[in-house]
Amino acid sequence: MKDGKDKDQDKTGNKKEGGDEITGETGIEVEGDTVLTSNVPRGRDTSYHTKLEETTQQVDDITMEQYVSLRQWLESGAVRGSTASTAAWQAVWSDCGNAARALCERLRLVLEPTGRSRRAGDFRTGRAINMRRVIPYIASHFRKDRIWLRRTKPAKREYKIAIAIDDSSSMADNRSKELAFESLALVSQALNLLESGDLAVLSFGEKPNLLHPFTEQFSEHSGSKILEQLLFDQTKTRIAQLLDFCTVMFDQHSIRSDALNAKLLVIVSDGRGIFSEGETKVLQAVRRARQQGIFLVYVIIDNPDNKDSIMDIRRPMLDPVSNTLMGFVPYLDTFPFPFYLILRDMNALPTVLGDALRQWFELAANTS
């Protein structure tokens, strides 16, 4: 009987008869060429990603000398350019009209009103009378005296939102610049339609440059001055310096809102060279900004016309003790920003950005 059982099994422990359970592994040969997934061309899908494990660690504050230096740099004033780019900006602004309205309606559900500007309630004191309570007040012989209204109902949005555009040479190709300009026009126009609050625009590379301050109203004519100053010729991408600069800029402008995400920084870049200042310094700057209540969103411009996508880039992993090469890891696995979006199709930006912000805001509220 033992010999019969042995015949029913092969050398790998698999039973030969049909219908019996297979307990081992068998090698299957498939004809054809082997295709490496890293070389497969990427599609035009736009996606968003979340990484929260890097933002919960301790962080060192910037020194007083750094803070004073950034304040002086910020107070030097925004640079003004010529109006030569007016026609180009008007074309981009008008082309984004429908998409901006779609994004505005999605952001309306995400950026809830924060300013208490609408009167509501039944109070014994106030500055406006609730006329519906007057007749019951008289009929009760003036005992039901809660007839006053106060501004307690949120009806106005008072957000501080900054958009930072990468001005480095890695963004110099025409398609990347076009996506950056369209992103700026789309987001700024949607925020204007929403009346979300104050909007600032910066450029960054070797150093940050304030192109449009919070104190000025952003309009369809403001973009031409911004386009004139974006040259895409800077040789470095100093993210940590940008984050410290924006932290001081937000600190200068008081926010009356008590909303969790009242300060929002949107960075538009190709995502290359993000660790040029050192990985530790960049991570510390990200954590400082988060601890100051700044909600960070990184929009990665991934040019679909380029051969290499940012999702295919790998970076070396070194041993912290011996400084020897241990291997290579995907670039995005070590990306320092907790919330980032990979933009390859501008038409998908309103839907993807609206859904991403909604989920990210809910996640931030639950983890705060």
Sequence and secondary structure as in RCSB ss.txt:
>XXXX:A:sequence
MKDGKDKDQDKTGNKKEGGDEITGETGIEVEGDTVLTSNVPRGRDTSYHTKLEETTQQVDDITMEQYVSLRQWLE
SGAVRGSTASTAAWQAVWSDCGNAARALCERLRLVLEPTGRSRRAGDFRTGRAINMRRVIPYIASHFRKDRIWLR
RTKPAKREYKIAIAIDDSSSMADNRSKELAFESLALVSQALNLLESGDLAVLSFGEKPNLLHPFTEQFSEHSGSK
ILEQLLFDQTKTRIAQLLDFCTVMFDQHSIRSDALNAKLLVIVSDGRGIFSEGETKVLQAVRRARQQGIFLVYVI
IDNPDNKDSIMDIRRPMLDPVSNTLMGFVPYLDTFPFPFYLILRDMNALPTVLGDALRQWFELAANTS
>XXXX:A:secstr
 HHHHHHTB TTS B STTS   S       S    GGGS   S  EEEE  GGGSS      HHHHHHHHHHHT
T      STTHHHHHHHHHHTHHHHHHHHHHHHHHS   EEEEEEEEESS SEE GGGHHHHHHTTT     EEE
EEEEEE  EEEEEEEE BGGG SHHHHHHHHHHHHHHHHHHHHHT EEEEEEEESSS EEEE TTS   TTHHHH
HHHH    BS   HHHHHHHHHHHHHHS      TT EEEEEEE  TTTTTT HHHHHHHHHHHHHTTEEEEEEE
E  TTSSS GGG EEEEE TTT  EEEEEEGGGG   SEEEEES GGGHHHHHHHHHHHHHHHHHHH 
